[in-house]
Amino acid sequence: MTDMLSQDEIDQLLTAISSGDSEPEDFRSVNDTRKIKIYDFKRPDKFSTEQTRTIKMMHETFARQTTTTLSAQLRTLAHVHVATVEQLTYEEFIRSIPTPTTLAVINMDPLPGSAVLEIDPAITFSIIDRLFGGKG
């Protein structure tokens, strides 16, 4: 629980700082024990090996469900599988996707947040063709 200052206490602090009686550093929290971890965006190592395995299992479950859904929607045999699970920098990801491509931001219900789904254009055009009655 945080302590709230009254307007009178705020005015006293501002007066003390502006008159030169106190320095702003005098009012900083003494019990701030947060550890700061430096993160190198050029070398992604945010996830441990165990977390990466869990993410792979989640992707495999997503692939199985997508296989079932695509097969039903397209009324043809479809197979989705996980090729790799690896950490990339944003720049490496952007450089690895073809132009044009299909990018979708999807909700991760019941988890908070969103994810980006990238689908190769050949697959996208095949799905569109199949939905419009073609051979896919």
TILUMPA-201835 format. One line per field, with one value per residue (C-alpha): residue number from 1; residue in three letters; x, y negated, z. Coordinates in Angstrom, 1 decimal. Layout:
REM residues N
seq <- c(NUM; ...)
type <- c(ALA; ...)
X <- c(X; ...)
Y <- c(Y; ...)
Z <- c(Z; ...)
//
This chain:
REM residues 136
seq <- c(1; 2; 3; 4; 5; 6; 7; 8; 9; 10; 11; 12; 13; 14; 15; 16; 17; 18; 19; 20; 21; 22; 23; 24; 25; 26; 27; 28; 29; 30; 31; 32; 33; 34; 35; 36; 37; 38; 39; 40; 41; 42; 43; 44; 45; 46; 47; 48; 49; 50; 51; 52; 53; 54; 55; 56; 57; 58; 59; 60; 61; 62; 63; 64; 65; 66; 67; 68; 69; 70; 71; 72; 73; 74; 75; 76; 77; 78; 79; 80; 81; 82; 83; 84; 85; 86; 87; 88; 89; 90; 91; 92; 93; 94; 95; 96; 97; 98; 99; 100; 101; 102; 103; 104; 105; 106; 107; 108; 109; 110; 111; 112; 113; 114; 115; 116; 117; 118; 119; 120; 121; 122; 123; 124; 125; 126; 127; 128; 129; 130; 131; 132; 133; 134; 135; 136)
type <- c(MET; THR; ASP; MET; LEU; SER; GLN; ASP; GLU; ILE; ASP; GLN; LEU; LEU; THR; ALA; ILE; SER; SER; GLY; ASP; SER; GLU; PRO; GLU; ASP; PHE; ARG; SER; VAL; ASN; ASP; THR; ARG; LYS; ILE; LYS; ILE; TYR; ASP; PHE; LYS; ARG; PRO; ASP; LYS; PHE; SER; THR; GLU; GLN; THR; ARG; THR; ILE; LYS; MET; MET; HIS; GLU; THR; PHE; ALA; ARG; GLN; THR; THR; THR; THR; LEU; SER; ALA; GLN; LEU; ARG; THR; LEU; ALA; HIS; VAL; HIS; VAL; ALA; THR; VAL; GLU; GLN; LEU; THR; TYR; GLU; GLU; PHE; ILE; ARG; SER; ILE; PRO; THR; PRO; THR; THR; LEU; ALA; VAL; ILE; ASN; MET; ASP; PRO; LEU; PRO; GLY; SER; ALA; VAL; LEU; GLU; ILE; ASP; PRO; ALA; ILE; THR; PHE; SER; ILE; ILE; ASP; ARG; LEU; PHE; GLY; GLY; LYS; GLY)
X <- c(0.0; 1.4; 1.3; -0.6; 0.7; -1.8; -1.8; -0.2; 2.7; 3.3; 3.4; 5.9; 8.1; 8.0; 8.8; 11.7; 13.2; 12.6; 14.1; 17.3; 16.8; 16.7; 17.9; 15.5; 17.7; 16.7; 13.2; 13.9; 12.8; 15.4; 13.8; 13.8; 15.3; 14.3; 17.0; 17.6; 18.6; 20.2; 18.6; 20.5; 17.9; 20.6; 20.8; 17.5; 17.7; 14.5; 13.2; 14.9; 15.1; 12.2; 10.1; 11.0; 9.8; 6.5; 6.1; 6.8; 4.1; 1.6; 2.5; 2.0; -1.4; -2.3; -1.0; -3.3; -6.3; -5.5; -5.2; -8.7; -10.2; -8.6; -9.6; -13.2; -13.4; -11.6; -13.2; -9.8; -6.9; -4.7; -1.7; -0.1; 3.1; 5.7; 8.9; 11.0; 10.7; 13.5; 14.1; 14.7; 15.2; 12.5; 14.8; 15.6; 11.9; 11.0; 13.8; 12.8; 9.2; 8.4; 6.9; 4.0; 2.8; -0.2; 0.2; -2.6; -2.8; -4.7; -6.0; -4.6; -7.7; -7.8; -4.3; -3.8; -2.2; -1.9; 0.2; 1.3; 0.5; 2.4; 1.2; 3.3; 1.6; 1.5; -0.6; -2.8; -3.5; -4.2; -6.7; -8.4; -8.6; -10.1; -12.7; -13.8; -14.3; -11.0; -8.7; -6.4)
Y <- c(0.0; -3.4; -6.5; -9.5; -13.0; -15.7; -18.9; -20.7; -18.2; -18.6; -22.4; -22.1; -19.9; -22.2; -25.2; -23.4; -22.5; -25.9; -27.8; -25.6; -24.1; -20.6; -18.8; -16.6; -13.6; -13.9; -12.9; -9.7; -6.4; -4.7; -1.2; -1.0; 2.5; 3.2; 5.0; 3.7; 6.3; 5.0; 6.6; 6.7; 6.5; 7.7; 11.0; 12.3; 14.6; 13.7; 17.3; 20.2; 23.6; 24.9; 21.9; 22.5; 26.1; 24.9; 22.4; 25.2; 27.3; 24.4; 24.0; 27.7; 27.6; 24.5; 26.4; 29.4; 27.2; 25.2; 28.4; 29.5; 26.0; 25.6; 29.0; 28.4; 24.9; 25.7; 29.2; 30.6; 32.2; 29.7; 30.2; 27.6; 28.4; 26.5; 26.2; 24.5; 22.4; 19.9; 16.4; 13.7; 10.0; 7.9; 7.0; 10.6; 11.4; 8.6; 9.5; 13.2; 12.7; 12.4; 9.4; 9.4; 11.5; 11.9; 10.6; 10.9; 9.7; 12.2; 12.3; 14.8; 15.5; 16.4; 15.0; 11.3; 9.7; 10.4; 12.3; 11.8; 14.6; 14.5; 16.7; 17.2; 15.7; 19.0; 20.5; 17.4; 17.4; 21.2; 20.7; 17.8; 19.9; 22.8; 20.6; 19.2; 22.7; 23.4; 26.3; 24.5)
Z <- c(0.0; -0.9; 1.3; 0.0; 0.7; 1.5; -0.6; 2.4; 2.6; -1.1; -0.8; 2.1; 0.0; -3.0; -0.8; 0.8; -2.6; -4.2; -1.2; -1.4; 2.1; 0.7; -2.3; -4.4; -3.7; 0.0; -0.8; -2.8; -1.4; 0.7; 0.5; -3.3; -3.7; -7.3; -9.2; -12.7; -15.3; -18.4; -21.5; -24.8; -27.7; -30.1; -28.3; -27.3; -24.2; -22.4; -22.1; -20.4; -22.0; -19.9; -21.0; -24.6; -24.3; -22.8; -25.7; -28.2; -26.5; -26.8; -30.5; -31.1; -29.5; -31.6; -34.7; -34.0; -33.5; -36.6; -38.6; -37.5; -38.1; -41.6; -42.7; -41.7; -43.1; -46.4; -46.7; -47.7; -46.0; -44.2; -41.9; -39.7; -37.8; -35.7; -37.6; -34.9; -31.8; -31.4; -30.1; -32.7; -32.5; -34.0; -36.9; -37.7; -37.7; -40.0; -42.4; -42.4; -43.6; -47.3; -49.0; -49.3; -46.4; -44.2; -40.7; -38.2; -34.6; -32.6; -29.0; -26.7; -24.6; -21.8; -21.5; -21.5; -24.5; -28.2; -30.6; -34.2; -36.7; -40.0; -42.9; -46.0; -49.1; -51.0; -48.2; -47.9; -51.7; -51.6; -48.8; -50.6; -53.8; -51.9; -50.2; -53.6; -55.0; -56.6; -56.1; -53.7)
//
